[in-house]
Structure formats: C-alpha cells, structure tokens
C-alpha cells in the first residue's frame, strides 16, 4: 500500500510532463525523414541528377503498356526540372518559368507553362521523396499514429498549392506514411477529390520497393510500385512499376533547364 500511495503521489506532482506525449509536429517528422534519407544539405550538394526511368504498367482492364523517359533534377532547389519523353518531347522548368518543345519546336500555347510545371511535379514528386516534400508550397499537417503494410507509422497529411499538379484527380490532400522506428518514408497515397469522382474514382498508392545510395549517403528510390485504389483503399488491379537508374551529373547545365529562347540570348551575348 505504501508503494501504491507513493506512486500516486508521484503522479499527482509530476503534472503535464507525466502525460504521454502525442505525435511529433510535422516539421519534426519531415526533419527525421530527410535525415533518414541522408540529409537535405547532402542532397543539395549532389547538384544535377540524371534519372533514367522505365515503367511497366498493367491497367485494371488488363491492358499493358511500357514507357521510358529521362529526367534531370537540380537538387539544389528542385525548381529546375526537365523531362525528356518519347516522341522528341521535352518538358522543363527554370524556376517559375515552365516550357515545352516537340521535335525541337517551342510550344507557345498560353497554358504550356502551367501544364509543364504540373506535369513535372506529378511525374517526379513521388520518386523524389522525401526531398520533394521541401518543394515550394508543399506543407505537412495532422500527423496521426497508425499502421501501414504492417509497420507502425506516422500518417501525415501533405498539402499542395493550387495548380501544383496538372491532373485534377491528383489535386487533393495526400497522405504520407513515415515509419516511426527510423523515420523512413514507406509510401504515400491519395484519393481523388469529391468533385472529380464521377469522372475518375480511382486513387493511387505509391510504395518504395528498393532504394540505392547516391553519393556518400543519399537514399533515393530506384524501384517504386503504384497501385490504383478504390474509394475504400482497396487495390483496383491497376499496377505500375517504375525503375530508376540514377547518375550524378553535378554541375548545373543551363541547356537542360533554360527556355531555348533564353538560352539563345545568353549564347548570343557571349559571341
């Protein structure tokens, strides 16, 4: 009895500090995820990264399709991105300026800049996790304790600015799953917003299957699985595996990111 009384007295005087702590704030979860992947500063020091992408996809209808592309990423800010697609199509951004070319010809439609940036974000954001969480306008909120694929995780809401993605079905809150034991990102998922579900009712769940070390410490996905999910989170049979071959190019290469007309002006001024 004396022992029980002593413990009750200790609990009474311990005050709020004795209450079990809740989830960490989103900034702490992000910091932990970046550190687990090698650190943000070390990532930025890589400079330009080349990513050879190959995709094998099976739609829920059973139809299969494969594709390849090459991405170039300036790790210093993730504001300079470039994607070379089949059909001699290039989609790129230099800071806030998005642009595209087909067969070397500039696409001068008014919506091209916004669509280029949205296309780059939706293709590259998942495969650059967790570093893509530091992209301009991306914020985290509402961490909760849960389980993902049998692992204890923090489930964190990821919010995006308007027009971050070009597809309306992706313009919604995503949910990141960060393993509590070591802060490693295990996956991310979203369901389409209510206003587009009449047209597209399928969401997406991304999971990292394999990582590789880039430089001395940076961990990036080199194999990622996409599962289509219904509104209850169940797989639809739509599956896509993306494989990445990563190469450090290092120094910034203006020809990859600058608008061709801007690059021409710079080259002309040097003559």
Secondary structure, 3 states (H helix, E strand, C coil): CHHHHHHHHHHHHHHHHHCCCCCCCHHHHHHHHHHHCCCHHHHHCCCEEEEEEEEEEECCCCCEEEEEEEEEEECCCCCEEEEEECCCEEEEEECCEEEEEECCEECCCCCHHHHHHHHHHHHHCHHHCCHHHHCCCCEEEEEEEEEECCEEEEEEEEECCCCCCCCHHHCCCEEEEEECCCCCEEEEEECCCHHHCCCCCCEEEEEEEEEEEECCCEEEEEEEEEEEECCCCCEEEEEEEEEEEEEEEECCCHHHHCCHHHHHHHHHHHC
